[in-house]
Amino acid sequence: MLPVACASSAAVCPRAPAGPSTGGTGVPLVLGRRIAPPSMNFFSDFMAELDAFADDAVGRRMGNGAKFYGKRKSSFYGADDTQKKADPKSSSREEDYSGPEGGSYFVLGEKDEQGRPLEFLTRQEARARKAQSEAAAEEEEDEEALMEEFRRLLSDGGRVD
């Protein structure tokens, strides 16, 4: 008798679905359309915005800092903020800070046989060392030219032209 009651009334049958059909996907169907389950979007949006604000604050992008350190991710300054990124979740070379272009504070000096630097020089030290090595090379060339002139004079028998 129980199978007959289940077939005749869904309200009486303990195996009948109580809510809308899911269509096998786990998402409820109402009038043939899928409806997402209710979620706490306020809290997830709030946490995402708080994270973007903290990122802007730590990255020094608040106030006029966006001009120097890249555009802001948060909407702290409102919807009409001109210094806000178009898409905060994507990276863009034009909108993000990429650091100083070229150069560093140190120049690698001599290297060992495996290519590892043995010393770090400041730019001033590197320029001084380069000038010193160029002066030593020039002096060596002058000495070599003088010795060549001396050899030529000895081979000519000491005559000066």
SVG drawing of the C-alpha trace seen along z (x, -y; Angstrom):
<svg xmlns="http://www.w3.org/2000/svg" viewBox="-3 -64 129 66">
<polyline fill="none" stroke="black" stroke-width="0.4" points="0.0,0.0 2.9,-2.3 4.0,-2.3 0.5,-3.2 0.4,-6.2 3.8,-7.4 2.7,-7.3 -0.5,-9.2 0.8,-12.0 4.2,-13.6 3.4,-15.1 2.8,-11.7 5.8,-10.0 9.0,-10.3 11.2,-9.7 9.7,-12.5 11.8,-15.7 10.7,-18.4 12.1,-21.4 12.6,-22.4 14.2,-20.0 18.0,-20.2 18.2,-18.7 21.2,-16.6 23.5,-19.6 22.9,-20.4 21.7,-23.9 17.9,-24.3 15.7,-24.7 12.7,-27.0 10.5,-27.1 13.4,-25.5 16.0,-28.1 18.9,-27.6 19.0,-29.7 22.2,-30.1 22.1,-29.4 22.0,-32.5 25.4,-33.6 26.9,-36.2 28.2,-38.4 28.3,-41.4 31.0,-39.9 33.1,-38.5 32.9,-41.8 33.8,-43.7 36.8,-41.4 37.9,-41.8 37.6,-45.6 39.4,-45.6 42.2,-43.6 42.5,-46.0 42.5,-49.0 45.3,-47.4 47.2,-46.6 46.9,-50.3 47.9,-51.6 51.0,-49.3 51.9,-50.0 51.8,-53.8 49.1,-54.4 46.8,-56.5 46.5,-60.2 48.9,-61.3 51.0,-58.1 49.1,-56.6 51.0,-58.8 54.3,-57.3 53.5,-53.8 50.8,-52.7 47.0,-53.0 44.9,-52.1 43.0,-48.7 40.4,-49.8 37.4,-52.0 38.1,-54.1 38.0,-57.4 34.7,-56.5 33.6,-55.4 34.8,-58.5 38.4,-58.0 40.8,-58.6 43.7,-56.9 41.8,-53.6 42.8,-50.5 40.3,-49.4 40.5,-45.8 42.1,-45.5 42.6,-41.7 44.7,-41.9 48.2,-43.3 48.9,-46.0 52.3,-47.5 50.7,-50.9 48.8,-50.8 51.2,-49.0 54.5,-50.1 57.4,-48.3 60.3,-49.8 63.2,-51.8 64.1,-51.2 67.7,-50.1 70.7,-50.4 71.4,-49.3 73.3,-50.7 76.2,-48.2 78.4,-47.1 79.8,-43.5 83.6,-43.5 86.0,-40.7 84.5,-37.2 85.9,-33.8 86.2,-30.8 82.6,-29.9 81.3,-33.4 80.4,-34.4 81.2,-38.0 84.1,-38.5 83.2,-42.1 80.4,-44.6 81.5,-48.1 79.5,-51.3 79.3,-53.2 81.8,-55.8 84.3,-53.0 83.7,-51.3 84.4,-54.6 87.5,-55.3 88.8,-51.7 88.1,-51.9 89.9,-55.3 92.8,-53.8 93.0,-50.8 92.7,-53.0 95.5,-55.2 97.7,-52.2 97.0,-50.8 97.8,-54.1 101.1,-54.3 102.0,-50.8 101.3,-51.7 103.6,-54.8 106.3,-52.6 106.0,-50.1 106.2,-53.0 109.3,-54.4 111.0,-51.0 110.2,-50.5 111.7,-53.9 114.8,-52.9 115.2,-49.6 114.8,-51.4 117.5,-53.9 119.9,-51.1 119.3,-49.2 120.1,-52.4 123.4,-52.8 122.3,-55.6 121.5,-58.2 118.7,-60.6 116.8,-61.7"/>
</svg>
